[in-house]
Structures are given as structure tokens and as C-alpha cells.
Amino acid sequence: MGRRLIECVPNFSEGRDAQKVAALVEAALSVAGVVLLDQEMDADHNRSVLTLAGPPEAVSEAAIRAVGKAVELIDLNRHTGVHPRIGAADVVPFIPIEGVTIEDCVRIAERVGEEIWRRFEVPVYFYEAAARQPGRVNLENIRRGQFEGLREEVATSQERAPDIGEARLHPTAGATVVGVRKFLIAYNINLGTSDVEIAKRIAKAIRFSSGGFRYVKAMGVPLGSRNLAQVSMNLTDFEQTPLHRVFEAVRMEAERCGVAVVGSEIVGLIPKKALEMAAEFFLRCENFRPDLVLENRLADATAAGGLDEFLEALAAPRPTPGGGSAAAAAGAMAAALGAMVARLCERRDYDYEGDRQYLAAAVERDSVAFQAVMAAYKIPKAERAPVVEEALHTAASVPLEVAERSFQLRGRLEVLQREAPAKFSSDVETARALAAAALAGALANVRINLPGIKDEAFRLALEERVRALQ
């Protein structure tokens, strides 16, 4: 049997708290065989999106665990943002990639929905190809009224009853919508105005539900952090309604309103074919780079190590991944060499493989932590300070954990070098050097974040841990 791969793109109602989003990522990646292809946070939408891929069984469990963590951490009673939502884990779509059919994914979605109710008592609705009722094929029909409206209606209207679970919402986590679809492109176009009514007018003109393009869903939203209005879209079949056609329609509608298009953005990943159908300069994508292409990221992530992808990302002209991720990668390589030598020498007194896995995961954790800091500074000023503080806590804590792990690893490698046969001396010496580099680089990343932390007790505790490593 050939390789079987699916993608899952869960959307969570949290885009401002870096620690919570990091916990969602950690829960998903606790399942072996799952790779994180992309992670997005948006403070205005107050929403985060993970793109997971791997074998069906692994991705299914990863999605369930991430939903469970969202139930634990996110309270919709306190949630505000411009994106509509009915759940802490709002939408969990599955997409066939290789060796898997739409029908296979429908069965996967049904199992996942049953487990979400069984484990967390969060009711589930099914949409798109997994829909059990014609009126629930379209997500917007299920999400009508959002969390607050659905909470009132579900107890009295059979029409709003969930597909799985009792006719009540979870008190803090609401409901979750699970589905199966073809690859969807989340594409936003930003307008040179803060007038959201213009964005809403354009969205109405181009979306299918009000007479526009067949495979376009659209809404107008304000971007408070940038003082702009945005036409936020989902393109459900880019081959039938291509990106460039949608862009041109939005541009012309905007010009009719006396407004310019100031840029566009891709949220998550995009198939290579979609870009082959539209030139990069024509779309004016503000954030385009090769690793946004689904096939490129998937091929690299599932290849041995993904080293080329990491080095290419490290060399790219953007802040993440940066020095903290590189330090963690150096530590992971040191641990891998230690594991190799220990196995060849038949030494089982220490688990170098555990260090390797921990430090390899920290490569992505450090990158996510820094992205969260950047996102925190974009939220409205009145709400910014506590979010920035939490983001800085994580941005300092992750490299400190890398430093502590690398410090311990370096000491064990010194013992290994003294006791291993001479023929392995070059391998262990290289490992020691890498561990030392990981320690130095991680500490540098801790120190650069410390001055911004306002919580004096937290900062002093971190400084004490740093001194212990010097």
C-alpha cells in the first residue's frame, strides 16, 4: 500500500495569547508522525490556524488533542474578535492529500466528531462533504448567530440541534464544526480605507451567496491594528474561480468606491498550481514566500530531517526562524550524535534520543514564540500590555529551557567522550561543540528578551536560572 496522507486545518478562537496558542501547537504535535506545516495568529480576528499533515490516524488524534486543549484554555464568554465563531475549537476540516479519498475523510471526520463529544462533551456539527443535512453544507449556515445566538436557539429549535451530542453548548467552549473539503485558500485583500462598510459592500458583490462567484465566500471586516478595512475570503475551488479573477473583481469594485487595494495576504498554505495560475506581482501578495506552497512544505516536512527547508527558512529575509531556533537545532544535532555513539557503544545509561526530540521540537516553539511577540504588538493599544507581557514570558522561557537542556547535554557528552572508544572521538567532540553553541545561542536569546519583561519576580527568577548556567 502506498503512502496515505491527509491535512487538517483546525481554526481556534484565540489569536492574542501566545502561551495558549503554543499550548495548542504542543498538544497537536504530541502525536508521533504529525508535522506542523504552518501556524497563523491574527489579533484582529482573534483567531489562530494550524496546518497539520501526516497519516490519517495520527492527524485525527492530533486534531482531537488540540480540540481538548482549546476546551481547557479558551472561554468564549470572554472572546471578542471580528471573525464569526461558535466554538473554542471552531472549525476542524480534513482534506485528502495522497492515497486518501473524500469518502475516507468523511469517515475520519465522523470518528473525530464522536470522540470530541465523548471526551470533552462539546457538541459537533458536520459541514461540506461530511454534512448530514443539506442546510449544513455551508459553514455560515451552522455559524449563524455565533456562539451567543446558537447557545439560545439550540435548546429550543430542532433545526439548530447538533449532529452529535446533546442539544446544549459547552458552557465555555461552545460547539465544534467538523468537515471534509477540497483544499481551501484563505485569501484577504486589504483596502486603503478604514470604512468597513465599503469592504462589506465589496464582499456582498463577489460572494456566491449574494450573486457573486460560485466558489467564493467573503465578508468585510475592520483591521483595528492597521486602521484598514479588509475583504476576508475563502476560495473553495481555486481551479474554477482562480485567485487573479477574484483579485481583479475586488480591485474594480474598490475603484468604484474611490478606494485603492493596498495589499493582499495568504493565510495558511496555498497549492503550487494556484500560484502557477496567477503571477506573484499581479497578486501583490505581501507575505509570499516559497514555503507557503503546500507541496513544497509537505515534501520537505516529510523528508528526512527537513534540513534544507530549515536552512532556507533561516537564510530568508524575515525574523523567524532566527537565532533561538538555530540554537535549538544545534542542540538537537548534538543529541543526535550522542545517540549514535551511545548506540554503537551499546550504552543505555542515558536517553540522548529524548534530548534530540525535545530540542528538535524547540526549533518550532522558538519561532512560534517570537511570532507571538510580533503579533502582540499589533493588537489595539488599550489591550496590548498584558498580551505583550505574556508573549515575552514565553519568548524568554523557551530559549532558557533550550539552554538548560543543552547545558546538561554538554556535561553528559563530556563523560561520553572520556569513556567511548577513541574511534568515536571526532563524533563526540563535534557533538560537544554543537551543545556549547546551542547553550551560548540560547542564552543570548534569553538575555535579549529579559529587559522588556515588566514582571520583576518572573524576570529575577529567569536571571537566576541564567546565572546557574554560566
Secondary structure, DSSP 8 states (H G I E B T S, - for coil): ----EEEE--EES-SS-HHHHHHHHHHHTTSTT-EEEEEEEETTTTEEEEEEEE-HHHHHHHHHHHHHHHHHH--GGG---SS--SBSEEEEEEEEEES--HHHHHHHHHHHHHHHHHHH---EEEEETT-SSGGGSSHHHHTTTHHHHHHHHTTT-GGG--SBS-SS-BTTTB-EEEEE-S--EEEEEEES-S-HHHHHHHHHHHSGGGTS-TTEEEEEEEETTTTEEEEEEEES-TTTS-HHHHHHHHHHHHHHTT--EEEEEEES-B-HHHHHTS-HHHHTBTT--GGGBHHHHHHHHHSSTTHHHHHHHHHSSSSSS-HHHHHHHHHHHHHHHHHHHHHHTT--SS-HHHHHHHHHHHHHHHHHHHHHHHHHTTS-HHHHHHHHHHHHHHHHHHHHHHHHHHHHHHHHHHHHHHHS-GGGHHHHHHHHHHHHHHHHHHHHHHHHHGGG---HHHHHHHHHHHHTT-
